[in-house]
Amino acid sequence: MTISEIQQKLDQSVEVLSKELRGLRLGRANAEMLDGIRVEAYGSVMPISQVAAIQTPGHDQILIQPWDKSVVSAIEKAIRISDLNVNPSVDGTTIRITLPPLTAERRTELVKVANKQAEEARIAVRNVREEAMDDLERAFKAKEISEDEKFRSRDAAQKAVDAANAQIKEMVEKKEQEILND
């Protein structure tokens, strides 16, 4: 595994964490909160954004306007069973979500969720590191690379892993501050 392949896998792990953290519900409404919700429509399961327009008319509201009124109930059901803990209200062909203000208990819960997501990202990074180190050891034993090359590649891989871990730590700390001080 080359350093660029390692870097690409590490970047993917960090990007997944970034998307998960953006999806955490804070006191402000944003369309990204609905990214993880899938709707059963037209015989398949798809993201809400593929069946409706999503707007945020206020800081605590999300307005969903399905392009086809036959999927209104499917969207409402998907939102109700999601982990957003919100209660959508249907007004004809639109769905409105009003976000309640966050309680201290909910903020603490969100911090725990963010830390859990960060730990999953760290595990993914650790797995990439282990895979890279195993590949280097195999290549060395097969005499495909020299011992110097093995150690240089190990150091470069470790630097990339350290950078990814620092990025994960920074992202989670920023999200914790955002949750607690919002």
VMD Tcl script that builds the backbone (N, CA, C; Angstrom):
set m [mol new atoms 546]
animate dup $m
set s [atomselect $m all]
$s set {name element resname resid chain x y z} {
  {N N MET 1 A 0.861 -1.178 0.000}
  {CA C MET 1 A 0.000 0.000 0.000}
  {C C MET 1 A 0.905 1.239 0.000}
  {N N THR 2 A 0.668 2.130 -0.944}
  {CA C THR 2 A 1.497 3.324 -1.045}
  {C C THR 2 A 1.012 4.392 -0.056}
  {N N ILE 3 A 1.852 5.381 0.151}
  {CA C ILE 3 A 1.505 6.467 1.061}
  {C C ILE 3 A 0.270 7.210 0.554}
  {N N SER 4 A 0.154 7.388 -0.761}
  {CA C SER 4 A -1.026 8.085 -1.296}
  {C C SER 4 A -2.302 7.268 -1.064}
  {N N GLU 5 A -2.209 5.936 -1.140}
  {CA C GLU 5 A -3.373 5.090 -0.838}
  {C C GLU 5 A -3.747 5.187 0.638}
  {N N ILE 6 A -2.731 5.200 1.477}
  {CA C ILE 6 A -2.966 5.341 2.916}
  {C C ILE 6 A -3.642 6.677 3.195}
  {N N GLN 7 A -3.095 7.739 2.601}
  {CA C GLN 7 A -3.657 9.078 2.802}
  {C C GLN 7 A -5.092 9.144 2.322}
  {N N GLN 8 A -5.381 8.503 1.193}
  {CA C GLN 8 A -6.738 8.506 0.649}
  {C C GLN 8 A -7.705 7.807 1.615}
  {N N LYS 9 A -7.311 6.678 2.166}
  {CA C LYS 9 A -8.172 5.957 3.114}
  {C C LYS 9 A -8.362 6.756 4.398}
  {N N LEU 10 A -7.308 7.412 4.859}
  {CA C LEU 10 A -7.422 8.240 6.059}
  {C C LEU 10 A -8.352 9.421 5.805}
  {N N ASP 11 A -8.219 10.041 4.637}
  {CA C ASP 11 A -9.095 11.160 4.286}
  {C C ASP 11 A -10.559 10.729 4.232}
  {N N GLN 12 A -10.803 9.523 3.737}
  {CA C GLN 12 A -12.173 9.006 3.693}
  {C C GLN 12 A -12.735 8.841 5.103}
  {N N SER 13 A -11.918 8.334 6.010}
  {CA C SER 13 A -12.369 8.152 7.394}
  {C C SER 13 A -12.716 9.498 8.029}
  {N N VAL 14 A -11.891 10.493 7.804}
  {CA C VAL 14 A -12.131 11.829 8.356}
  {C C VAL 14 A -13.371 12.451 7.719}
  {N N GLU 15 A -13.567 12.243 6.423}
  {CA C GLU 15 A -14.731 12.798 5.733}
  {C C GLU 15 A -16.033 12.169 6.242}
  {N N VAL 16 A -16.009 10.887 6.512}
  {CA C VAL 16 A -17.197 10.220 7.061}
  {C C VAL 16 A -17.548 10.836 8.413}
  {N N LEU 17 A -16.544 11.048 9.246}
  {CA C LEU 17 A -16.782 11.678 10.547}
  {C C LEU 17 A -17.347 13.084 10.359}
  {N N SER 18 A -16.792 13.818 9.430}
  {CA C SER 18 A -17.257 15.179 9.182}
  {C C SER 18 A -18.743 15.190 8.815}
  {N N LYS 19 A -19.158 14.273 7.953}
  {CA C LYS 19 A -20.572 14.190 7.563}
  {C C LYS 19 A -21.444 13.813 8.748}
  {N N GLU 20 A -20.975 12.874 9.568}
  {CA C GLU 20 A -21.752 12.451 10.730}
  {C C GLU 20 A -21.910 13.600 11.730}
  {N N LEU 21 A -20.842 14.353 11.946}
  {CA C LEU 21 A -20.911 15.470 12.890}
  {C C LEU 21 A -21.824 16.579 12.377}
  {N N ARG 22 A -21.804 16.821 11.066}
  {CA C ARG 22 A -22.697 17.838 10.504}
  {C C ARG 22 A -24.152 17.447 10.685}
  {N N GLY 23 A -24.417 16.150 10.719}
  {CA C GLY 23 A -25.786 15.669 10.858}
  {C C GLY 23 A -26.327 15.731 12.275}
  {N N LEU 24 A -25.462 15.985 13.255}
  {CA C LEU 24 A -25.951 16.080 14.630}
  {C C LEU 24 A -26.848 17.301 14.773}
  {N N ARG 25 A -27.981 17.110 15.410}
  {CA C ARG 25 A -28.957 18.197 15.535}
  {C C ARG 25 A -28.579 19.124 16.678}
  {N N LEU 26 A -28.412 20.359 16.340}
  {CA C LEU 26 A -28.185 21.388 17.348}
  {C C LEU 26 A -29.457 22.212 17.457}
  {N N GLY 27 A -29.409 23.334 18.086}
  {CA C GLY 27 A -30.589 24.169 18.248}
  {C C GLY 27 A -31.020 24.871 16.972}
  {N N ARG 28 A -30.132 24.913 15.971}
  {CA C ARG 28 A -30.441 25.577 14.704}
  {C C ARG 28 A -30.842 24.550 13.659}
  {N N ALA 29 A -31.774 24.929 12.835}
  {CA C ALA 29 A -32.214 24.051 11.752}
  {C C ALA 29 A -31.232 24.128 10.591}
  {N N ASN 30 A -30.937 22.998 10.009}
  {CA C ASN 30 A -30.180 22.971 8.765}
  {C C ASN 30 A -30.592 21.736 7.975}
  {N N ALA 31 A -30.537 21.847 6.674}
  {CA C ALA 31 A -31.001 20.774 5.794}
  {C C ALA 31 A -30.149 19.513 5.925}
  {N N GLU 32 A -28.895 19.666 6.321}
  {CA C GLU 32 A -27.998 18.516 6.453}
  {C C GLU 32 A -28.446 17.549 7.541}
  {N N MET 33 A -29.290 18.014 8.453}
  {CA C MET 33 A -29.794 17.141 9.507}
  {C C MET 33 A -30.561 15.964 8.923}
  {N N LEU 34 A -31.144 16.160 7.745}
  {CA C LEU 34 A -31.976 15.129 7.127}
  {C C LEU 34 A -31.191 14.223 6.177}
  {N N ASP 35 A -29.892 14.457 6.027}
  {CA C ASP 35 A -29.089 13.692 5.073}
  {C C ASP 35 A -29.110 12.192 5.324}
  {N N GLY 36 A -29.122 11.780 6.568}
  {CA C GLY 36 A -29.070 10.352 6.865}
  {C C GLY 36 A -30.408 9.649 6.807}
  {N N ILE 37 A -31.477 10.390 6.575}
  {CA C ILE 37 A -32.818 9.797 6.583}
  {C C ILE 37 A -33.171 9.314 5.179}
  {N N ARG 38 A -33.585 8.065 5.107}
  {CA C ARG 38 A -33.972 7.454 3.834}
  {C C ARG 38 A -35.486 7.262 3.796}
  {N N VAL 39 A -36.060 7.503 2.627}
  {CA C VAL 39 A -37.506 7.410 2.436}
  {C C VAL 39 A -37.803 6.270 1.471}
  {N N GLU 40 A -38.808 5.489 1.800}
  {CA C GLU 40 A -39.234 4.427 0.903}
  {C C GLU 40 A -40.243 5.033 -0.072}
  {N N ALA 41 A -39.821 5.173 -1.334}
  {CA C ALA 41 A -40.679 5.784 -2.349}
  {C C ALA 41 A -40.357 5.186 -3.715}
  {N N TYR 42 A -41.384 5.057 -4.519}
  {CA C TYR 42 A -41.226 4.563 -5.882}
  {C C TYR 42 A -40.563 3.188 -5.937}
  {N N GLY 43 A -40.811 2.359 -4.939}
  {CA C GLY 43 A -40.282 0.998 -4.928}
  {C C GLY 43 A -38.829 0.876 -4.501}
  {N N SER 44 A -38.233 1.948 -4.003}
  {CA C SER 44 A -36.856 1.866 -3.519}
  {C C SER 44 A -36.679 2.809 -2.333}
  {N N VAL 45 A -35.511 2.723 -1.714}
  {CA C VAL 45 A -35.205 3.577 -0.569}
  {C C VAL 45 A -34.199 4.627 -1.029}
  {N N MET 46 A -34.522 5.902 -0.775}
  {CA C MET 46 A -33.663 6.989 -1.249}
  {C C MET 46 A -33.634 8.132 -0.237}
  {N N PRO 47 A -32.632 9.003 -0.335}
  {CA C PRO 47 A -32.556 10.151 0.570}
  {C C PRO 47 A -33.723 11.115 0.352}
  {N N ILE 48 A -34.088 11.813 1.408}
  {CA C ILE 48 A -35.183 12.789 1.314}
  {C C ILE 48 A -34.892 13.827 0.235}
  {N N SER 49 A -33.645 14.225 0.112}
  {CA C SER 49 A -33.291 15.264 -0.858}
  {C C SER 49 A -33.586 14.864 -2.301}
  {N N GLN 50 A -33.799 13.561 -2.566}
  {CA C GLN 50 A -34.105 13.113 -3.925}
  {C C GLN 50 A -35.603 13.095 -4.219}
  {N N VAL 51 A -36.415 13.301 -3.167}
  {CA C VAL 51 A -37.868 13.285 -3.389}
  {C C VAL 51 A -38.541 14.591 -2.973}
  {N N ALA 52 A -37.770 15.530 -2.423}
  {CA C ALA 52 A -38.378 16.768 -1.937}
  {C C ALA 52 A -37.363 17.909 -1.895}
  {N N ALA 53 A -37.903 19.113 -1.877}
  {CA C ALA 53 A -37.085 20.314 -1.672}
  {C C ALA 53 A -37.073 20.594 -0.171}
  {N N ILE 54 A -35.915 20.922 0.354}
  {CA C ILE 54 A -35.768 21.162 1.790}
  {C C ILE 54 A -35.322 22.600 1.994}
  {N N GLN 55 A -36.059 23.326 2.843}
  {CA C GLN 55 A -35.739 24.724 3.131}
  {C C GLN 55 A -35.688 24.934 4.641}
  {N N THR 56 A -35.021 25.973 5.061}
  {CA C THR 56 A -34.998 26.367 6.468}
  {C C THR 56 A -35.482 27.809 6.564}
  {N N PRO 57 A -36.809 28.007 6.672}
  {CA C PRO 57 A -37.350 29.367 6.705}
  {C C PRO 57 A -37.020 30.123 7.992}
  {N N GLY 58 A -36.743 29.428 9.073}
  {CA C GLY 58 A -36.378 30.069 10.334}
  {C C GLY 58 A -35.248 29.303 10.989}
  {N N HIS 59 A -34.697 29.862 12.048}
  {CA C HIS 59 A -33.573 29.199 12.708}
  {C C HIS 59 A -33.983 27.908 13.414}
  {N N ASP 60 A -35.284 27.718 13.636}
  {CA C ASP 60 A -35.736 26.516 14.330}
  {C C ASP 60 A -36.742 25.702 13.515}
  {N N GLN 61 A -36.802 25.943 12.199}
  {CA C GLN 61 A -37.767 25.222 11.373}
  {C C GLN 61 A -37.133 24.686 10.098}
  {N N ILE 62 A -37.658 23.522 9.689}
  {CA C ILE 62 A -37.291 22.937 8.405}
  {C C ILE 62 A -38.594 22.696 7.658}
  {N N LEU 63 A -38.615 23.103 6.408}
  {CA C LEU 63 A -39.795 22.934 5.578}
  {C C LEU 63 A -39.437 21.980 4.442}
  {N N ILE 64 A -40.230 20.909 4.320}
  {CA C ILE 64 A -39.984 19.897 3.299}
  {C C ILE 64 A -41.159 19.913 2.335}
  {N N GLN 65 A -40.868 20.134 1.055}
  {CA C GLN 65 A -41.903 20.175 0.037}
  {C C GLN 65 A -41.649 19.055 -0.978}
  {N N PRO 66 A -42.372 17.931 -0.826}
  {CA C PRO 66 A -42.182 16.811 -1.760}
  {C C PRO 66 A -42.599 17.210 -3.173}
  {N N TRP 67 A -41.881 16.660 -4.157}
  {CA C TRP 67 A -42.220 16.950 -5.534}
  {C C TRP 67 A -43.463 16.164 -5.963}
  {N N ASP 68 A -43.733 15.074 -5.259}
  {CA C ASP 68 A -44.902 14.254 -5.547}
  {C C ASP 68 A -45.655 14.072 -4.234}
  {N N LYS 69 A -46.916 14.482 -4.203}
  {CA C LYS 69 A -47.652 14.447 -2.935}
  {C C LYS 69 A -47.901 13.030 -2.424}
  {N N SER 70 A -47.683 12.018 -3.254}
  {CA C SER 70 A -47.896 10.638 -2.810}
  {C C SER 70 A -46.814 10.163 -1.831}
  {N N VAL 71 A -45.702 10.876 -1.727}
  {CA C VAL 71 A -44.634 10.459 -0.809}
  {C C VAL 71 A -44.652 11.221 0.515}
  {N N VAL 72 A -45.637 12.085 0.721}
  {CA C VAL 72 A -45.713 12.881 1.956}
  {C C VAL 72 A -45.731 11.979 3.181}
  {N N SER 73 A -46.587 10.960 3.167}
  {CA C SER 73 A -46.690 10.088 4.345}
  {C C SER 73 A -45.415 9.268 4.552}
  {N N ALA 74 A -44.765 8.865 3.470}
  {CA C ALA 74 A -43.506 8.109 3.587}
  {C C ALA 74 A -42.409 8.980 4.199}
  {N N ILE 75 A -42.362 10.249 3.801}
  {CA C ILE 75 A -41.367 11.164 4.365}
  {C C ILE 75 A -41.648 11.396 5.846}
  {N N GLU 76 A -42.912 11.630 6.179}
  {CA C GLU 76 A -43.275 11.846 7.578}
  {C C GLU 76 A -42.895 10.635 8.427}
  {N N LYS 77 A -43.187 9.441 7.935}
  {CA C LYS 77 A -42.868 8.212 8.664}
  {C C LYS 77 A -41.356 8.080 8.871}
  {N N ALA 78 A -40.588 8.341 7.817}
  {CA C ALA 78 A -39.129 8.228 7.899}
  {C C ALA 78 A -38.556 9.198 8.933}
  {N N ILE 79 A -39.111 10.393 8.999}
  {CA C ILE 79 A -38.635 11.381 9.972}
  {C C ILE 79 A -39.003 10.952 11.387}
  {N N ARG 80 A -40.216 10.449 11.561}
  {CA C ARG 80 A -40.660 10.014 12.894}
  {C C ARG 80 A -39.800 8.884 13.457}
  {N N ILE 81 A -39.419 7.919 12.607}
  {CA C ILE 81 A -38.654 6.777 13.105}
  {C C ILE 81 A -37.147 7.042 13.139}
  {N N SER 82 A -36.731 8.210 12.649}
  {CA C SER 82 A -35.303 8.539 12.675}
  {C C SER 82 A -34.869 8.864 14.102}
  {N N ASP 83 A -33.565 9.038 14.283}
  {CA C ASP 83 A -33.038 9.362 15.612}
  {C C ASP 83 A -32.950 10.869 15.870}
  {N N LEU 84 A -33.667 11.662 15.079}
  {CA C LEU 84 A -33.662 13.117 15.273}
  {C C LEU 84 A -34.490 13.549 16.488}
  {N N ASN 85 A -35.393 12.690 16.920}
  {CA C ASN 85 A -36.280 13.003 18.048}
  {C C ASN 85 A -37.095 14.267 17.798}
  {N N VAL 86 A -37.690 14.347 16.604}
  {CA C VAL 86 A -38.559 15.475 16.272}
  {C C VAL 86 A -39.915 14.950 15.831}
  {N N ASN 87 A -40.896 15.831 15.880}
  {CA C ASN 87 A -42.256 15.471 15.525}
  {C C ASN 87 A -42.687 16.306 14.318}
  {N N PRO 88 A -42.671 15.732 13.108}
  {CA C PRO 88 A -43.052 16.506 11.932}
  {C C PRO 88 A -44.557 16.732 11.881}
  {N N SER 89 A -44.957 17.872 11.343}
  {CA C SER 89 A -46.386 18.131 11.160}
  {C C SER 89 A -46.650 18.320 9.676}
  {N N VAL 90 A -47.704 17.651 9.203}
  {CA C VAL 90 A -48.056 17.693 7.786}
  {C C VAL 90 A -49.127 18.759 7.581}
  {N N ASP 91 A -48.871 19.638 6.621}
  {CA C ASP 91 A -49.820 20.698 6.288}
  {C C ASP 91 A -50.110 20.588 4.796}
  {N N GLY 92 A -51.070 19.764 4.445}
  {CA C GLY 92 A -51.379 19.553 3.032}
  {C C GLY 92 A -50.285 18.762 2.361}
  {N N THR 93 A -49.521 19.430 1.501}
  {CA C THR 93 A -48.447 18.738 0.779}
  {C C THR 93 A -47.065 19.124 1.298}
  {N N THR 94 A -46.993 19.830 2.399}
  {CA C THR 94 A -45.693 20.189 2.976}
  {C C THR 94 A -45.561 19.580 4.372}
  {N N ILE 95 A -44.339 19.378 4.743}
  {CA C ILE 95 A -44.032 18.846 6.073}
  {C C ILE 95 A -43.165 19.882 6.772}
  {N N ARG 96 A -43.546 20.220 7.988}
  {CA C ARG 96 A -42.812 21.223 8.761}
  {C C ARG 96 A -42.262 20.556 10.020}
  {N N ILE 97 A -40.995 20.815 10.291}
  {CA C ILE 97 A -40.363 20.325 11.512}
  {C C ILE 97 A -39.949 21.540 12.318}
  {N N THR 98 A -40.463 21.641 13.540}
  {CA C THR 98 A -40.055 22.709 14.438}
  {C C THR 98 A -39.154 22.094 15.496}
  {N N LEU 99 A -37.956 22.615 15.587}
  {CA C LEU 99 A -36.979 22.065 16.528}
  {C C LEU 99 A -37.133 22.711 17.894}
  {N N PRO 100 A -37.312 21.891 18.917}
  {CA C PRO 100 A -37.381 22.450 20.264}
  {C C PRO 100 A -35.988 22.890 20.713}
  {N N PRO 101 A -35.916 23.839 21.643}
  {CA C PRO 101 A -34.595 24.224 22.138}
  {C C PRO 101 A -33.949 23.039 22.856}
  {N N LEU 102 A -32.634 22.974 22.779}
  {CA C LEU 102 A -31.913 21.866 23.401}
  {C C LEU 102 A -31.860 22.010 24.916}
  {N N THR 103 A -32.109 20.919 25.595}
  {CA C THR 103 A -31.972 20.906 27.050}
  {C C THR 103 A -30.529 20.544 27.382}
  {N N ALA 104 A -30.145 20.775 28.623}
  {CA C ALA 104 A -28.789 20.428 29.061}
  {C C ALA 104 A -28.555 18.923 28.922}
  {N N GLU 105 A -29.592 18.146 29.227}
  {CA C GLU 105 A -29.483 16.693 29.115}
  {C C GLU 105 A -29.243 16.269 27.664}
  {N N ARG 106 A -29.973 16.884 26.741}
  {CA C ARG 106 A -29.829 16.554 25.328}
  {C C ARG 106 A -28.458 16.990 24.804}
  {N N ARG 107 A -27.960 18.120 25.288}
  {CA C ARG 107 A -26.623 18.575 24.885}
  {C C ARG 107 A -25.563 17.561 25.317}
  {N N THR 108 A -25.684 17.072 26.547}
  {CA C THR 108 A -24.739 16.075 27.050}
  {C C THR 108 A -24.818 14.805 26.212}
  {N N GLU 109 A -26.028 14.421 25.849}
  {CA C GLU 109 A -26.232 13.244 25.013}
  {C C GLU 109 A -25.593 13.437 23.637}
  {N N LEU 110 A -25.739 14.636 23.070}
  {CA C LEU 110 A -25.138 14.924 21.766}
  {C C LEU 110 A -23.613 14.890 21.820}
  {N N VAL 111 A -23.033 15.353 22.916}
  {CA C VAL 111 A -21.577 15.294 23.075}
  {C C VAL 111 A -21.125 13.835 23.099}
  {N N LYS 112 A -21.893 12.987 23.790}
  {CA C LYS 112 A -21.555 11.557 23.836}
  {C C LYS 112 A -21.635 10.940 22.445}
  {N N VAL 113 A -22.651 11.318 21.678}
  {CA C VAL 113 A -22.798 10.806 20.315}
  {C C VAL 113 A -21.608 11.250 19.461}
  {N N ALA 114 A -21.218 12.508 19.583}
  {CA C ALA 114 A -20.077 13.032 18.821}
  {C C ALA 114 A -18.800 12.281 19.179}
  {N N ASN 115 A -18.606 12.023 20.469}
  {CA C ASN 115 A -17.410 11.289 20.897}
  {C C ASN 115 A -17.432 9.841 20.409}
  {N N LYS 116 A -18.605 9.247 20.367}
  {CA C LYS 116 A -18.734 7.873 19.866}
  {C C LYS 116 A -18.380 7.840 18.382}
  {N N GLN 117 A -18.874 8.819 17.627}
  {CA C GLN 117 A -18.559 8.887 16.204}
  {C C GLN 117 A -17.061 9.111 15.988}
  {N N ALA 118 A -16.456 9.922 16.840}
  {CA C ALA 118 A -15.021 10.168 16.738}
  {C C ALA 118 A -14.237 8.895 17.026}
  {N N GLU 119 A -14.681 8.123 18.008}
  {CA C GLU 119 A -13.989 6.876 18.336}
  {C C GLU 119 A -14.080 5.893 17.172}
  {N N GLU 120 A -15.224 5.851 16.506}
  {CA C GLU 120 A -15.363 4.989 15.326}
  {C C GLU 120 A -14.390 5.425 14.229}
  {N N ALA 121 A -14.212 6.729 14.071}
  {CA C ALA 121 A -13.267 7.241 13.077}
  {C C ALA 121 A -11.839 6.881 13.472}
  {N N ARG 122 A -11.523 6.985 14.763}
  {CA C ARG 122 A -10.177 6.610 15.227}
  {C C ARG 122 A -9.902 5.127 14.979}
  {N N ILE 123 A -10.915 4.300 15.177}
  {CA C ILE 123 A -10.762 2.864 14.931}
  {C C ILE 123 A -10.503 2.619 13.446}
  {N N ALA 124 A -11.224 3.327 12.579}
  {CA C ALA 124 A -11.004 3.198 11.139}
  {C C ALA 124 A -9.578 3.606 10.773}
  {N N VAL 125 A -9.095 4.694 11.383}
  {CA C VAL 125 A -7.726 5.161 11.135}
  {C C VAL 125 A -6.722 4.114 11.619}
  {N N ARG 126 A -6.975 3.561 12.795}
  {CA C ARG 126 A -6.089 2.537 13.351}
  {C C ARG 126 A -6.050 1.305 12.437}
  {N N ASN 127 A -7.207 0.929 11.878}
  {CA C ASN 127 A -7.262 -0.218 10.969}
  {C C ASN 127 A -6.468 0.040 9.696}
  {N N VAL 128 A -6.553 1.264 9.177}
  {CA C VAL 128 A -5.770 1.624 7.992}
  {C C VAL 128 A -4.282 1.520 8.318}
  {N N ARG 129 A -3.893 2.005 9.494}
  {CA C ARG 129 A -2.481 1.949 9.916}
  {C C ARG 129 A -2.012 0.498 10.004}
  {N N GLU 130 A -2.809 -0.348 10.640}
  {CA C GLU 130 A -2.425 -1.760 10.796}
  {C C GLU 130 A -2.291 -2.439 9.436}
  {N N GLU 131 A -3.220 -2.154 8.547}
  {CA C GLU 131 A -3.172 -2.743 7.209}
  {C C GLU 131 A -1.906 -2.290 6.478}
  {N N ALA 132 A -1.573 -1.014 6.602}
  {CA C ALA 132 A -0.376 -0.483 5.943}
  {C C ALA 132 A 0.888 -1.116 6.518}
  {N N MET 133 A 0.947 -1.239 7.835}
  {CA C MET 133 A 2.130 -1.835 8.466}
  {C C MET 133 A 2.273 -3.310 8.077}
  {N N ASP 134 A 1.162 -4.023 7.994}
  {CA C ASP 134 A 1.203 -5.424 7.569}
  {C C ASP 134 A 1.682 -5.543 6.128}
  {N N ASP 135 A 1.211 -4.653 5.257}
  {CA C ASP 135 A 1.642 -4.658 3.859}
  {C C ASP 135 A 3.139 -4.385 3.743}
  {N N LEU 136 A 3.627 -3.445 4.530}
  {CA C LEU 136 A 5.060 -3.133 4.508}
  {C C LEU 136 A 5.886 -4.330 4.977}
  {N N GLU 137 A 5.434 -4.979 6.017}
  {CA C GLU 137 A 6.157 -6.143 6.551}
  {C C GLU 137 A 6.166 -7.278 5.525}
  {N N ARG 138 A 5.026 -7.499 4.867}
  {CA C ARG 138 A 4.941 -8.540 3.840}
  {C C ARG 138 A 5.886 -8.229 2.681}
  {N N ALA 139 A 5.894 -6.970 2.243}
  {CA C ALA 139 A 6.761 -6.568 1.132}
  {C C ALA 139 A 8.229 -6.727 1.509}
  {N N PHE 140 A 8.570 -6.429 2.757}
  {CA C PHE 140 A 9.956 -6.571 3.213}
  {C C PHE 140 A 10.357 -8.043 3.248}
  {N N LYS 141 A 9.483 -8.888 3.779}
  {CA C LYS 141 A 9.796 -10.317 3.860}
  {C C LYS 141 A 9.895 -10.948 2.474}
  {N N ALA 142 A 9.128 -10.424 1.524}
  {CA C ALA 142 A 9.182 -10.925 0.151}
  {C C ALA 142 A 10.325 -10.286 -0.633}
  {N N LYS 143 A 11.100 -9.462 0.060}
  {CA C LYS 143 A 12.269 -8.777 -0.518}
  {C C LYS 143 A 11.891 -7.853 -1.687}
  {N N GLU 144 A 10.670 -7.278 -1.585}
  {CA C GLU 144 A 10.232 -6.313 -2.591}
  {C C GLU 144 A 10.732 -4.913 -2.257}
  {N N ILE 145 A 10.985 -4.659 -0.969}
  {CA C ILE 145 A 11.506 -3.363 -0.527}
  {C C ILE 145 A 12.667 -3.607 0.435}
  {N N SER 146 A 13.539 -2.600 0.538}
  {CA C SER 146 A 14.675 -2.724 1.453}
  {C C SER 146 A 14.235 -2.357 2.869}
  {N N GLU 147 A 15.118 -2.639 3.820}
  {CA C GLU 147 A 14.804 -2.321 5.216}
  {C C GLU 147 A 14.693 -0.809 5.411}
  {N N ASP 148 A 15.581 -0.048 4.749}
  {CA C ASP 148 A 15.511 1.408 4.843}
  {C C ASP 148 A 14.188 1.936 4.289}
  {N N GLU 149 A 13.770 1.373 3.157}
  {CA C GLU 149 A 12.521 1.789 2.550}
  {C C GLU 149 A 11.337 1.446 3.458}
  {N N LYS 150 A 11.413 0.300 4.098}
  {CA C LYS 150 A 10.357 -0.120 5.020}
  {C C LYS 150 A 10.215 0.884 6.162}
  {N N PHE 151 A 11.347 1.280 6.758}
  {CA C PHE 151 A 11.283 2.223 7.874}
  {C C PHE 151 A 10.858 3.618 7.436}
  {N N ARG 152 A 11.303 4.047 6.247}
  {CA C ARG 152 A 10.876 5.343 5.722}
  {C C ARG 152 A 9.367 5.350 5.487}
  {N N SER 153 A 8.876 4.285 4.899}
  {CA C SER 153 A 7.431 4.185 4.625}
  {C C SER 153 A 6.637 4.110 5.921}
  {N N ARG 154 A 7.170 3.393 6.901}
  {CA C ARG 154 A 6.506 3.324 8.216}
  {C C ARG 154 A 6.386 4.708 8.841}
  {N N ASP 155 A 7.485 5.459 8.794}
  {CA C ASP 155 A 7.475 6.807 9.367}
  {C C ASP 155 A 6.481 7.709 8.638}
  {N N ALA 156 A 6.465 7.629 7.321}
  {CA C ALA 156 A 5.539 8.455 6.533}
  {C C ALA 156 A 4.094 8.064 6.833}
  {N N ALA 157 A 3.833 6.769 6.949}
  {CA C ALA 157 A 2.479 6.306 7.266}
  {C C ALA 157 A 2.068 6.776 8.656}
  {N N GLN 158 A 2.990 6.694 9.609}
  {CA C GLN 158 A 2.676 7.114 10.976}
  {C C GLN 158 A 2.396 8.616 11.036}
  {N N LYS 159 A 3.140 9.401 10.261}
  {CA C LYS 159 A 2.881 10.841 10.224}
  {C C LYS 159 A 1.485 11.129 9.665}
  {N N ALA 160 A 1.093 10.396 8.632}
  {CA C ALA 160 A -0.242 10.576 8.046}
  {C C ALA 160 A -1.321 10.180 9.058}
  {N N VAL 161 A -1.108 9.102 9.783}
  {CA C VAL 161 A -2.060 8.644 10.803}
  {C C VAL 161 A -2.159 9.675 11.925}
  {N N ASP 162 A -1.025 10.190 12.369}
  {CA C ASP 162 A -1.029 11.208 13.426}
  {C C ASP 162 A -1.785 12.457 12.984}
  {N N ALA 163 A -1.585 12.848 11.737}
  {CA C ALA 163 A -2.283 14.030 11.206}
  {C C ALA 163 A -3.798 13.778 11.162}
  {N N ALA 164 A -4.198 12.584 10.752}
  {CA C ALA 164 A -5.629 12.256 10.701}
  {C C ALA 164 A -6.226 12.255 12.105}
  {N N ASN 165 A -5.508 11.685 13.068}
  {CA C ASN 165 A -5.993 11.666 14.453}
  {C C ASN 165 A -6.106 13.081 15.022}
  {N N ALA 166 A -5.151 13.944 14.680}
  {CA C ALA 166 A -5.210 15.336 15.141}
  {C C ALA 166 A -6.408 16.046 14.528}
  {N N GLN 167 A -6.684 15.749 13.268}
  {CA C GLN 167 A -7.824 16.355 12.591}
  {C C GLN 167 A -9.132 15.886 13.239}
  {N N ILE 168 A -9.214 14.607 13.565}
  {CA C ILE 168 A -10.407 14.064 14.228}
  {C C ILE 168 A -10.599 14.736 15.575}
  {N N LYS 169 A -9.523 14.861 16.344}
  {CA C LYS 169 A -9.603 15.483 17.666}
  {C C LYS 169 A -10.088 16.925 17.554}
  {N N GLU 170 A -9.533 17.655 16.603}
  {CA C GLU 170 A -9.913 19.061 16.401}
  {C C GLU 170 A -11.389 19.187 16.017}
  {N N MET 171 A -11.846 18.309 15.120}
  {CA C MET 171 A -13.239 18.354 14.672}
  {C C MET 171 A -14.197 18.090 15.831}
  {N N VAL 172 A -13.870 17.107 16.661}
  {CA C VAL 172 A -14.755 16.753 17.780}
  {C C VAL 172 A -14.755 17.848 18.835}
  {N N GLU 173 A -13.601 18.418 19.134}
  {CA C GLU 173 A -13.546 19.506 20.108}
  {C C GLU 173 A -14.364 20.698 19.631}
  {N N LYS 174 A -14.268 21.002 18.354}
  {CA C LYS 174 A -15.039 22.114 17.782}
  {C C LYS 174 A -16.539 21.829 17.889}
  {N N LYS 175 A -16.931 20.591 17.576}
  {CA C LYS 175 A -18.335 20.223 17.633}
  {C C LYS 175 A -18.843 20.253 19.072}
  {N N GLU 176 A -18.035 19.806 20.036}
  {CA C GLU 176 A -18.425 19.854 21.451}
  {C C GLU 176 A -18.682 21.293 21.886}
  {N N GLN 177 A -17.801 22.205 21.503}
  {CA C GLN 177 A -17.987 23.612 21.849}
  {C C GLN 177 A -19.261 24.164 21.218}
  {N N GLU 178 A -19.498 23.767 19.976}
  {CA C GLU 178 A -20.701 24.200 19.279}
  {C C GLU 178 A -21.956 23.694 19.980}
  {N N ILE 179 A -21.918 22.450 20.421}
  {CA C ILE 179 A -23.084 21.851 21.117}
  {C C ILE 179 A -23.305 22.513 22.466}
  {N N LEU 180 A -22.258 22.667 23.231}
  {CA C LEU 180 A -22.389 23.156 24.598}
  {C C LEU 180 A -22.629 24.662 24.689}
  {N N ASN 181 A -22.152 25.419 23.698}
  {CA C ASN 181 A -22.265 26.878 23.777}
  {C C ASN 181 A -23.299 27.472 22.845}
  {N N ASP 182 A -24.084 26.647 22.222}
  {CA C ASP 182 A -25.060 27.149 21.260}
  {C C ASP 182 A -26.237 27.797 21.950}
}
mol reanalyze $m
mol bondsrecalc $m
mol representation Tube
mol addrep $m
